[in-house]
């Protein structure tokens, strides 16, 4: 899974990227996209590692793409955003970082500190990028329909769909609001529309507001979190043993890396199930609502093909029992079939025969 960090200049976006990924800032690459793979923090795996002492510890991962801050206040910046659009389309979701902190040493974007307005402007640019793509597709479909041919009926259906999408975009609504069925979703999926992607909003605040609730909610975002990228960067530079005390002093209950990555998971509709043994403890990423037989296939196709049952215990039940033996004795270990819907944090041993 890949999420792109986008935002205006001086929003603190790249500072946040550095804090989460550990990659040092490089002024020479300020105008270049940066990509990093980060591990998703999961305390549940830590407990399993204590129980099983595995040879290998494998948390889930997310790729983060840091797109240089682009000023949309002038035509050059808008053109630059269009240039970046293809790379954004290759991502599974977007993280929009907007500034709500004051710092005299950092000039404000558009001479203002207005995160809500910055986000609205950014979302409008996503709308325009999709509208341009939709308009081009409509022109091609109209040309194809005039020529006729075997695909004319399918072309007409697609044209009607894209005209409905164009109408929604012109009303500043995202593509997802104009897609009404699985068949339509399949039709538009190859276009990777930006406003079809889940978006998480990060409101970057000063130290005095890190525990405030989000100051606003964007109607088309799938989550809004408040953090201070500067503070998180300071935390990242500390020795790991010193971080908890520093965070506790500031009232930080969850570091930005965990808060943001978990928000990305939730926005994308993803969960993790866990496997554990002396060889490896591992988190496996699946879409929410996945049946057990398909979750088994995430590990290996043989497990899906020869699926017999899923020996399952909820993480909280395992933690309360202390270990698998005690959980089994307490009747917390269940035998689930193919259609069981895997839950976040399920610890599963798949039984199979091929």
ZAMARGU-4260 file (C-alpha; in steps of 0.2 Angstrom, whole numbers, plus 5000, padded with zeros to 4 digits):
<rodrens>
0) 5000/5000/5000 | 5006/5017/4995 | 5001/5034/5002 | 5007/5051/4995 | 5010/5066/5006
5) 5004/5082/4998 | 5002/5100/5004 | 5007/5118/5001 | 5025/5124/5004 | 5030/5127/5022
10) 5016/5115/5028 | 5028/5104/5037 | 5025/5090/5026 | 5043/5085/5023 | 5047/5087/5041
15) 5033/5074/5045 | 5040/5063/5031 | 5057/5064/5039 | 5050/5060/5057 | 5041/5045/5051
20) 5053/5037/5039 | 5070/5042/5048 | 5077/5048/5031 | 5087/5064/5034 | 5081/5080/5025
25) 5092/5084/5010 | 5090/5102/5004 | 5098/5097/4987 | 5082/5086/4985 | 5069/5098/4990
30) 5061/5098/4973 | 5062/5079/4971 | 5049/5066/4976 | 5056/5054/4990 | 5049/5037/4993
35) 5052/5026/5009 | 5044/5010/5016 | 5040/5011/5034 | 5034/4998/5046 | 5017/5000/5054
40) 5019/5000/5073 | 5009/4986/5081 | 5010/4982/5100 | 5001/4966/5097 | 5016/4959/5087
45) 5027/4964/5102 | 5017/4953/5114 | 5017/4938/5101 | 5036/4940/5100 | 5037/4939/5119
50) 5027/4923/5119 | 5035/4914/5104 | 5053/4921/5103 | 5053/4920/5084 | 5067/4920/5073
55) 5059/4934/5062 | 5048/4949/5066 | 5037/4955/5052 | 5026/4970/5054 | 5015/4977/5040
60) 5022/4990/5030 | 5017/5006/5020 | 5026/5015/5007 | 5026/5034/5009 | 5029/5046/4994
65) 5034/5064/4999 | 5029/5076/4985 | 5037/5093/4985 | 5026/5107/4992 | 5018/5116/4977
70) 5011/5133/4977 | 4994/5134/4968 | 4994/5152/4969 | 5001/5154/4951 | 5000/5145/4935
75) 5017/5138/4936 | 5013/5129/4952 | 4996/5122/4945 | 5006/5115/4930 | 5018/5108/4942
80) 5004/5099/4951 | 4998/5092/4935 | 5015/5085/4932 | 5015/5076/4948 | 4997/5069/4946
85) 5002/5053/4937 | 5013/5048/4952 | 4999/5052/4964 | 4987/5041/4953 | 4999/5026/4956
90) 4996/5028/4975 | 4982/5020/4985 | 4978/5035/4995 | 4983/5053/4999 | 4989/5062/5015
95) 4985/5081/5014 | 4996/5091/5026 | 4990/5108/5030 | 4998/5121/5042 | 4990/5127/5058
100) 5006/5133/5067 | 5014/5150/5068 | 5033/5152/5067 | 5041/5168/5062 | 5056/5159/5054
105) 5044/5150/5042 | 5035/5161/5030 | 5017/5157/5028 | 5009/5151/5012 | 4999/5165/5004
110) 5003/5176/5019 | 4990/5167/5029 | 4989/5153/5042 | 4972/5145/5037 | 4973/5126/5036
115) 4954/5125/5031 | 4957/5136/5016 | 4973/5127/5011 | 4964/5111/5011 | 4950/5117/5001
120) 4962/5124/4988 | 4971/5108/4987 | 4955/5098/4985 | 4949/5109/4971 | 4965/5105/4962
125) 4962/5087/4964 | 4945/5090/4957 | 4952/5100/4942 | 4965/5086/4938 | 4951/5073/4938
130) 4940/5084/4927 | 4954/5086/4914 | 4955/5067/4913 | 4937/5065/4912 | 4934/5078/4899
135) 4948/5069/4888 | 4940/5053/4890 | 4923/5060/4885 | 4930/5067/4869 | 4938/5050/4865
140) 4921/5041/4868 | 4911/5053/4858 | 4923/5050/4843 | 4922/5031/4845 | 4903/5032/4845
145) 4903/5042/4829 | 4913/5029/4821 | 4902/5015/4827 | 4908/4997/4829 | 4905/4982/4840
150) 4908/4991/4856 | 4896/5005/4853 | 4884/5000/4866 | 4897/4998/4879 | 4904/5015/4874
155) 4887/5023/4876 | 4886/5016/4894 | 4903/5022/4898 | 4900/5039/4890 | 4884/5041/4901
160) 4894/5037/4917 | 4908/5049/4913 | 4896/5063/4909 | 4888/5060/4926 | 4906/5060/4934
165) 4910/5077/4925 | 4894/5084/4932 | 4899/5079/4949 | 4916/5086/4947 | 4909/5103/4941
170) 4899/5104/4957 | 4916/5101/4966 | 4910/5083/4972 | 4923/5069/4971 | 4922/5055/4958
175) 4916/5042/4971 | 4900/5051/4973 | 4895/5048/4955 | 4900/5030/4955 | 4884/5020/4960
180) 4888/5001/4957 | 4902/4988/4957 | 4902/4988/4938 | 4904/5006/4937 | 4918/5006/4950
185) 4927/4993/4939 | 4925/5004/4924 | 4933/5019/4932 | 4946/5009/4942 | 4959/5010/4928
190) 4959/5029/4927 | 4965/5030/4946 | 4955/5046/4949 | 4963/5056/4963 | 4946/5060/4971
195) 4942/5042/4971 | 4956/5039/4983 | 4954/5039/5002 | 4962/5055/5009 | 4968/5058/5027
200) 4970/5076/5033 | 4985/5080/5044 | 4983/5097/5053 | 5001/5102/5058 | 5000/5112/5074
205) 5012/5120/5086 | 5017/5112/5102 | 5004/5120/5113 | 4990/5112/5103 | 4996/5094/5100
210) 4982/5087/5111 | 4968/5098/5103 | 4954/5089/5093 | 4954/5092/5074 | 4948/5111/5071
215) 4938/5105/5057 | 4932/5090/5047 | 4933/5090/5028 | 4917/5081/5021 | 4927/5071/5008
220) 4941/5065/5020 | 4942/5049/5028 | 4950/5055/5044 | 4958/5070/5051 | 4972/5070/5064
225) 4981/5083/5074 | 5000/5083/5077 | 5016/5093/5077 | 5028/5088/5064 | 5042/5098/5072
230) 5039/5089/5089 | 5038/5072/5080 | 5055/5076/5072 | 5063/5080/5088 | 5056/5064/5096
235) 5063/5054/5081 | 5081/5061/5084 | 5081/5055/5102 | 5088/5039/5108 | 5073/5026/5108
240) 5075/5024/5127 | 5072/5043/5130 | 5057/5045/5119 | 5043/5039/5131 | 5048/5051/5145
245) 5049/5066/5132 | 5032/5061/5124 | 5024/5059/5142 | 5030/5076/5147 | 5021/5084/5131
250) 5006/5073/5133 | 5009/5063/5117 | 5000/5046/5119 | 5003/5040/5102 | 5018/5045/5091
255) 5014/5052/5074 | 5021/5037/5065 | 5008/5026/5073 | 4994/5039/5072 | 4996/5043/5054
260) 4999/5025/5048 | 4985/5018/5057 | 4974/5032/5050 | 4980/5027/5033 | 4975/5009/5036
265) 4958/5014/5042 | 4955/5026/5027 | 4959/5012/5015 | 4948/5000/5024 | 4962/4988/5029
270) 4965/4978/5044 | 4978/4966/5050 | 4977/4948/5055 | 4992/4940/5064 | 5001/4923/5063
275) 5013/4918/5076 | 5026/4904/5079 | 5044/4901/5083 | 5049/4904/5065 | 5040/4921/5063
280) 5027/4933/5070 | 5019/4943/5056 | 5005/4955/5052 | 4996/4952/5036 | 4986/4966/5028
285) 4969/4962/5020 | 4953/4972/5016 | 4940/4973/5030 | 4927/4960/5027 | 4939/4947/5020
290) 4933/4929/5023 | 4945/4917/5031 | 4948/4907/5015 | 4954/4922/5006 | 4964/4928/5020
295) 4973/4911/5020 | 4977/4914/5001 | 4986/4930/5007 | 4999/4919/5015 | 5000/4906/5001
300) 4989/4900/4987 | 4990/4882/4994 | 4982/4887/5010 | 4967/4894/5001 | 4966/4879/4989
305) 4967/4866/5003 | 4958/4876/5017 | 4951/4866/5031 | 4948/4878/5045 | 4955/4893/5053
310) 4960/4891/5072 | 4957/4908/5078 | 4958/4918/5094 | 4955/4937/5096 | 4971/4946/5101
315) 4962/4954/5117 | 4957/4936/5122 | 4975/4929/5120 | 4982/4944/5130 | 4970/4942/5144
320) 4973/4923/5145 | 4992/4925/5144 | 4997/4913/5131 | 4989/4901/5118 | 4988/4886/5130
325) 4978/4896/5143 | 4967/4904/5129 | 4963/4887/5123 | 4959/4881/5141 | 4947/4896/5143
330) 4938/4891/5127 | 4943/4907/5118 | 4951/4898/5103 | 4938/4895/5089 | 4937/4884/5074
335) 4931/4895/5060 | 4926/4890/5042 | 4929/4897/5025 | 4916/4910/5026 | 4921/4917/5043
340) 4925/4936/5041 | 4942/4939/5048 | 4943/4953/5062 | 4957/4965/5065 | 4969/4957/5077
345) 4964/4939/5075 | 4978/4927/5078 | 4975/4913/5066 | 4983/4896/5062 | 4976/4890/5046
350) 4974/4871/5044 | 4975/4865/5026 | 4978/4849/5015 | 4984/4849/4997
</rodrens>
